[in-house]
Amino acid sequence: MFDVVIVGAGASGLLTAIVAARRGKKVLILEKNNKIGKKLLATGNGKCNIANQRPTLERFYSQNPQFLKDILQDYGFQSVKQFFKSIGLELIEAKEGKVFPMSLQASAVVELLVAECEYLGVKIMCETAVKKIVFDNNIFSIEYDSHNIKTKKVVIATGHCSAPQLGGVMDGIGFARAFGHKIVKDFPTLVQLTSAYKENYLSQMAGVKVDARVTLRSKSQTFIKQGDVLFTNYGISGLAILDISRRVMEALKNSSELTLEIDLMPKMSYEQLRAMMKKSLIKKSQKPLTIWMQGFINKKLINPILEPLKLDNETVSSLLSSIEKVDMIVKKIKHFEFKVNGSKGYKGAEVATGGVDTQEVDAKTMESKKQKGLYFVGEVLDIDGDRGGFNLHLAWVCGLRAGESL
Ligand SMILES: Cc1cc2nc3c(=O)[nH]c(=O)nc-3n(C[C@H](O)[C@H](O)[C@H](O)COP(=O)(O)OP(=O)(O)OC[C@H]3O[C@@H](n4cnc5c(N)ncnc54)[C@H](O)[C@@H]3O)c2cc1C
């Protein structure tokens, strides 16, 4: 009989298996996909942003921050680095504290984890979807296909429903519910946003990518993210949007529509932009504004800027006679308003928020407080993090904790 059966051969499951097997446990992993670590292979655009050098508490989210605190204070970046060194994976550091495998290949991460499992005698069965877990007579019975397997300890490492095309499912949530666990409601995060912005402007702007500063103002707080913003025909995407999406999705719970304020030229102050524009007006000309503005901004953004100001048919000379119009354009560029009303959903999301309520899981062991011998690790729990390697950090440290306590 196996000492431990782990459901899910993703990031947290593989790590739990290795750490438990190194401590002498006989481990079996059941994986429903036909290959191991399918989501892991897609991380960081195939390069795997495996961790972050600064996994500080404010980069993570849960309804129960104490749970995160209890894990993060014991497992920082060095714990993750040491683990990967122990399986022969060298890491390199990039900007913003992001960490990648030296080969820049997610496949290297999966292959080295699998090789370590093989070396330690961990058995992995793919194409094996667990349907039910029951506890009877002090033993768990795990049902898959028309078989079942008995064990004393079960680890739910099933992830959550983000990226269903890579195998994201709610199965783990169902298993937790069956053992009486409370579930914190989920929503997609690190996700592209859909828009109720005027349809004609969406199609005009689609494909434009700018470095921008995005601001979301709520009654009590302001959130700001800077980076790539990509306008699309459904709404808006890009790294700054993924970064702010969690706050937007939270705010959309209380409102059907929100306005993002986008500074389309964050590298110039209001005054610098105004001075530059005024200077370029000096050569008095009958040039249409739509031509003149191409000197400093993407052509596809010009009509969505000028039309709402009713300046789309004007010429440069009209600005010279009315400097307020220059200010109107500068203001529009620095505070471009873009309405959003939802997200592309789990198909576009890197992560699902919510999950198994961590009040009912022991942060010192990852064991359920409701059912002895049952453990939860990774995204199935109500924990998630910012983009930048923080979500995988969570998966790895949950695995370290569970593997050690098993
Ligand atoms: C496109 C994309 C890019 C990402 N990039 C990054 C990144 O660069 N850096 C970062 O930190 N995070 C990234 N993430 C997030 C990160 O991948 C996840 O947070 C992490 O994989 C979660 O690990 P996990 O072990 O909890 O779940 P998973 O890695 O999802 O593993 C769960 C496994 O359980 C299996 N399973 C589920 N139900 C069953 C069942 N009933 N029976 C058997 N098996 C089952 C699944 O098939 C899956 O293999 C990205 C996510 C996506 C979608």
The ligand as an SDF file (V2000), in Angstrom:
LIG
                    3D

 53 58  0  0  0  0  0  0  0  0999 V2000
   -0.8110   30.3630  -19.0390 C   0  0  0  0  0  0  0  0  0  0  0  0
   -0.3280   30.3960  -17.6100 C   0  0  0  0  0  0  0  0  0  0  0  0
    0.9130   30.9360  -17.3310 C   0  0  0  0  0  0  0  0  0  0  0  0
    1.3630   31.0000  -16.0000 C   0  0  0  0  0  0  0  0  0  0  0  0
    2.6030   31.4960  -15.7690 N   0  0  0  0  0  0  0  0  0  0  0  0
    3.0530   31.5490  -14.4890 C   0  0  0  0  0  0  0  0  0  0  0  0
    4.3830   31.9810  -14.2210 C   0  0  0  0  0  0  0  0  0  0  0  0
    5.1870   32.2450  -15.1280 O   0  0  0  0  0  0  0  0  0  0  0  0
    4.7590   32.0710  -12.9180 N   0  0  0  0  0  0  0  0  0  0  0  0
    3.9240   31.7390  -11.8700 C   0  0  0  0  0  0  0  0  0  0  0  0
    4.3150   31.8690  -10.7110 O   0  0  0  0  0  0  0  0  0  0  0  0
    2.6940   31.2490  -12.1100 N   0  0  0  0  0  0  0  0  0  0  0  0
    2.2410   31.1350  -13.3830 C   0  0  0  0  0  0  0  0  0  0  0  0
    0.9960   30.6170  -13.6290 N   0  0  0  0  0  0  0  0  0  0  0  0
    0.1990   30.0950  -12.4860 C   0  0  0  0  0  0  0  0  0  0  0  0
    0.7060   28.6950  -12.0800 C   0  0  0  0  0  0  0  0  0  0  0  0
    0.8320   27.8940  -13.2140 O   0  0  0  0  0  0  0  0  0  0  0  0
   -0.2470   28.0380  -11.0890 C   0  0  0  0  0  0  0  0  0  0  0  0
   -0.4580   28.9060  -10.0080 O   0  0  0  0  0  0  0  0  0  0  0  0
    0.3190   26.6970  -10.5890 C   0  0  0  0  0  0  0  0  0  0  0  0
    0.5270   25.8120  -11.6650 O   0  0  0  0  0  0  0  0  0  0  0  0
   -0.6110   26.0550   -9.5810 C   0  0  0  0  0  0  0  0  0  0  0  0
   -0.0440   24.8260   -9.1790 O   0  0  0  0  0  0  0  0  0  0  0  0
   -0.9460   23.6500   -8.6180 P   0  0  0  0  0  0  0  0  0  0  0  0
   -0.0320   22.5210   -8.3190 O   0  0  0  0  0  0  0  0  0  0  0  0
   -1.8160   24.1380   -7.5360 O   0  0  0  0  0  0  0  0  0  0  0  0
   -1.9180   23.2840   -9.8160 O   0  0  0  0  0  0  0  0  0  0  0  0
   -1.5890   22.7570  -11.2840 P   0  0  0  0  0  0  0  0  0  0  0  0
   -0.2020   23.0780  -11.6540 O   0  0  0  0  0  0  0  0  0  0  0  0
   -2.7010   23.2870  -12.1130 O   0  0  0  0  0  0  0  0  0  0  0  0
   -1.6990   21.1800  -11.1600 O   0  0  0  0  0  0  0  0  0  0  0  0
   -2.8980   20.5270  -10.8420 C   0  0  0  0  0  0  0  0  0  0  0  0
   -2.9170   19.1760  -11.5030 C   0  0  0  0  0  0  0  0  0  0  0  0
   -3.9800   18.3780  -10.9620 O   0  0  0  0  0  0  0  0  0  0  0  0
   -4.5670   17.6350  -12.0160 C   0  0  0  0  0  0  0  0  0  0  0  0
   -5.9300   17.2370  -11.6140 N   0  0  0  0  0  0  0  0  0  0  0  0
   -6.9960   18.0460  -11.3790 C   0  0  0  0  0  0  0  0  0  0  0  0
   -8.0730   17.3190  -11.0360 N   0  0  0  0  0  0  0  0  0  0  0  0
   -7.6910   16.0220  -11.0510 C   0  0  0  0  0  0  0  0  0  0  0  0
   -8.3600   14.7820  -10.7910 C   0  0  0  0  0  0  0  0  0  0  0  0
   -9.6650   14.7590  -10.4540 N   0  0  0  0  0  0  0  0  0  0  0  0
   -7.6610   13.6440  -10.8950 N   0  0  0  0  0  0  0  0  0  0  0  0
   -6.3410   13.6520  -11.2430 C   0  0  0  0  0  0  0  0  0  0  0  0
   -5.6770   14.7850  -11.5140 N   0  0  0  0  0  0  0  0  0  0  0  0
   -6.3220   15.9550  -11.4160 C   0  0  0  0  0  0  0  0  0  0  0  0
   -4.5290   18.6200  -13.1740 C   0  0  0  0  0  0  0  0  0  0  0  0
   -4.6870   17.9820  -14.4180 O   0  0  0  0  0  0  0  0  0  0  0  0
   -3.1620   19.2660  -12.9980 C   0  0  0  0  0  0  0  0  0  0  0  0
   -2.1500   18.5710  -13.6790 O   0  0  0  0  0  0  0  0  0  0  0  0
    0.5290   30.5240  -14.9380 C   0  0  0  0  0  0  0  0  0  0  0  0
   -0.7140   29.9690  -15.2530 C   0  0  0  0  0  0  0  0  0  0  0  0
   -1.1470   29.9100  -16.5650 C   0  0  0  0  0  0  0  0  0  0  0  0
   -2.4850   29.3010  -16.8700 C   0  0  0  0  0  0  0  0  0  0  0  0
  1  2  1  0
  2  3  1  0
  2 52  2  0
  3  4  2  0
  4  5  1  0
  4 50  1  0
  5  6  2  0
  6  7  1  0
  6 13  1  0
  7  8  2  0
  7  9  1  0
  9 10  1  0
 10 11  2  0
 10 12  1  0
 12 13  2  0
 13 14  1  0
 14 15  1  0
 14 50  1  0
 15 16  1  0
 16 17  1  0
 16 18  1  0
 18 19  1  0
 18 20  1  0
 20 21  1  0
 20 22  1  0
 22 23  1  0
 23 24  1  0
 24 25  2  0
 24 26  1  0
 24 27  1  0
 27 28  1  0
 28 29  2  0
 28 30  1  0
 28 31  1  0
 31 32  1  0
 32 33  1  0
 33 34  1  0
 33 48  1  0
 34 35  1  0
 35 36  1  0
 35 46  1  0
 36 37  1  0
 36 45  1  0
 37 38  2  0
 38 39  1  0
 39 40  1  0
 39 45  2  0
 40 41  1  0
 40 42  2  0
 42 43  1  0
 43 44  2  0
 44 45  1  0
 46 47  1  0
 46 48  1  0
 48 49  1  0
 50 51  2  0
 51 52  1  0
 52 53  1  0
M  END
$$$$
